[in-house]
Amino acid sequence: MHFLLAAAVLAAPIAQTDPFCADIQRLSAAAPDPAAYEALRKTDFKPRLLHGCQRGGVGYFCHQSLLPPEINFATMSLKIAACLPGAVISPGKPWPSLKRAIVTGGGLVFELEESGTDRAHVGRILHIEMRPEREPKPGL
């Protein structure tokens, strides 16, 4: 019992210093206030979710091809949701040859879309679009 408690106490700072979760939590903290969120977007801040994240219309777009086996839409959905207390993962709108998921929580919406195969010349490709929940937009 003491071992489990000690492990949990030691793991908490590690989770808090994880750059992946730190970036998501930074966006989540700014999301309720449109001015704070836009101020963050105007800085050089880019979330470290995949190799390429850029500012988009109201959020960020991330993209990576040649995904390693451990990265896919399902594992990334779980990883994102773990950073946001109370986050919900739901399936995205069905589309042929695409795997989709939507993660909602912390005032943010993450739409994930995976395409391709390991046999394709660019392998599997994952796109993640993130935006504040307050911005209405049709789901995937």
N, C-alpha and C positions, 0 to 999 in steps of 0.2 A: 504494500500500500504506500509506504513512504517513498519507495522507488518511483512509483507512478506519479506521485505528487512532485517529486524532485524533477523528473523528466519533463513534466508539463511546465514547471516554472522555468526550467532551462530552455525549453523550446519556444516559449512565448517571445523572448527578445529576438530569436532567430526569425520567426515569422514576421515580426514587426520590422525587421531590417531587410527583408526580402525585397529587392528592387522591383520585382514584378508586382507584388501586392502594394508596395509603397506608392507606385505610380497610379494604380487603380484607386487607392484610397485618397490620393491627392486630387484626382479628378472628382471623386465622389464628394469630397469636402467642399469643392468649389461649385458643384452642380446646382445646389438650391438657389444660389445667388447669380443671376445672369451676368451681372457686372464682374463678379469675381471669376466666373468661369471664362468669360471672354478675355479678361486680363491675363489669365493663365495661358490661354490659347495664343495670345499675342507675344508671349515669351518664346524662348527656344525650346520649351518643354515638349517632349515627344514621349509618349508612353513606351516602355520597353516590353511590348508583348511579343512581337515577332521582329525579324531583321529590318523590316522597312515600315515605319509608321510616320504618317504625314498628316498635317491639318487638312480637314475637308470643309465642306459647307458649314456645318454646325458642330462637328465633332472631329474625329480622327479616323483615318483609314490605315489599316495595317495589312501587309501582304508578305507572304513567303512561299517560294516554290522549293522543290527538292526537299520536302519535309522529311526529317528523320522518323523512324517508325513510332517513336513515343509521342510525337506531336500530331494531333488530328483534331477535328472539330469537337469531338466528345471530350477528350482529355483537356483541351483548352477551355471548354465550357465549365468543366469541373474546377479547374484551376482558378478561373476568373470568379466563379461563384464562391469559392473558399475565401476569397479576399473581401467579400461583401456580406456582412451578416444579414441573414434573411433573404438572400438572393434566390431567385426562382429560375430554373432552366426549363424551357419549353421547346418543342420542335418548331422549326421554321416551316414556312409554306413549302409543300412538296414541289419538287421540280426534277425532271429527268436528269440523271447523272450527277446530281448535286446532293450533298449531305449538309443539312442546315440545323442550326440551333439558335435560340435567343436566350440571353441571360439578362434578367432584369433585377436590379437591386441597387441600393445606395444612391438612388436618384439618377442612375445610368441605365442605358440599354446597350447591349453588345449583340450584334448580329453576326453570326459566324457562318461561313460557307466554304465547304471543301469540294474541290473538283479534281479530276485527273486520277491517274493510277501510278503505282510505282514503276510500271513499265513504260510510261510516257517519257518523252525526251526531257521534260521539265518536272517529271515526277508528279506527286500530289501537290496541290496548291491550296493554301488557306488564306481567306480574306476575312478580316474582322473590321466591322464598322462600329464605332462607339459614339454615343451622343447622349445628352441629357434626356431624361424621361419627359421633361416638360415640353420638348419639341415634338409635336405630333408628326408621325411619319408612318406610312403603311409598313407592316412587317414584311419579312422576306417571304 
